[in-house]
Amino acid sequence: MNLPLLPTISTFFIVLSAVLVAIGWNLILKRRIEAHKKVMLGAGAAALTFFIIYVSRTLFVGNTAFGGPDELKIYYTVFLIFHITLATIGAVMGLVTIFWGLKNRLDKHRKIGPFTSVVWFFTAITGVMVYLLLYVFYEGGHTTSVFKAILGG
């Protein structure tokens, strides 16, 4: 199995972010507020690292098309759309949750935090599934960068 470097690294960071969210959740249940804050900021940094790698790869290398059987492509596409929607919602919720925590708006932070965590766990799980479907279970399809697609070549 020949796993691509950047998608493997970026998937690692999204999993790391989810693990840190779980640790942070556990810390706040134990009332370890400062540790919770540090771990959750680490989770945000891991998610941001994923995003930077993903966007850079998308722009310069491209997205990998689904390389599995044609009869599964529609299911993969629907799943991918679900994952992208969930990731977008999770990212916005994460930013809002972190913002409210840093601004000491703990009433709002406490309300949205558990929901944000659950959305983020599902985002990470579906992200790993996309990675497995693209690079492990099936060989990835064609890849074209945004620049090549726009400029030709």
Secondary structure, DSSP 8 states (H G I E B T S, - for coil): ----HHHHHHHHHHHHHHHHHHHHHHHHHTT-HHHHHHHHHHHHHHHHHHHHHHHHHHHHT-EE---S-HHHHHHHHHHHHHHHHHHHHHHHHHHHHHHHHHTT-HHHHHHHHHHHHHHHHHHHHHHHHHHIIIIISS----EE-HHHHHH--
